[in-house]
Amino acid sequence: MVFVKRPIVVDSVTKIAIVQLLPNDDAWASHTVTSLKEAASRGVTDTTPTKPAPAITTSRESIYKSRTSLAKEKLFAGESYRLCLAALSHMALTRLQNDSSSSWSLLP
């Protein structure tokens, strides 16, 4: 599980940024808005990660769909009253040489 404190999502079509803040996070929000405006004014468009991207593996679509169908059958047969189907995803991060920081710093 990955917990992200302050996600910033940018819609590449509308160019709208959506930010989730923590309570009493005005100083961080103000600093971030200033940084984003400065980057935009410089025409910064390169978002290439400076670190290797994580390798992400998800469940095969066919397996997920078959499990979903089986769960629906049980629901419709009255053998269950709710459906909770989770699919595992695995993320592998590459540690950079001479990097003693935490695994969180490996994310782009």
Stockholm file with secondary structure:
# STOCKHOLM 1.0

chainA/1-108         MVFVKRPIVVDSVTKIAIVQLLPNDDAWASHTVTSLKEAASRGVTDTTPTKPAPAITTSRESIYKSRTSLAKEKLFAGESYRLCLAALSHMALTRLQNDSSSSWSLLP
#=GR chainA/1-108 SS CCCCSSCEEECTTTCCEEECCCTTCHHHHHHHHHHHHHHHHTTCCCCCCSSCCCEEEECCHHHHHHHHHHHHHHHHTTSCSCCCCCCCEEEECCCCTTCCSCGGGGCC
#=GC SS_cons         CCCCSSCEEECTTTCCEEECCCTTCHHHHHHHHHHHHHHHHTTCCCCCCSSCCCEEEECCHHHHHHHHHHHHHHHHTTSCSCCCCCCCEEEECCCCTTCCSCGGGGCC
//
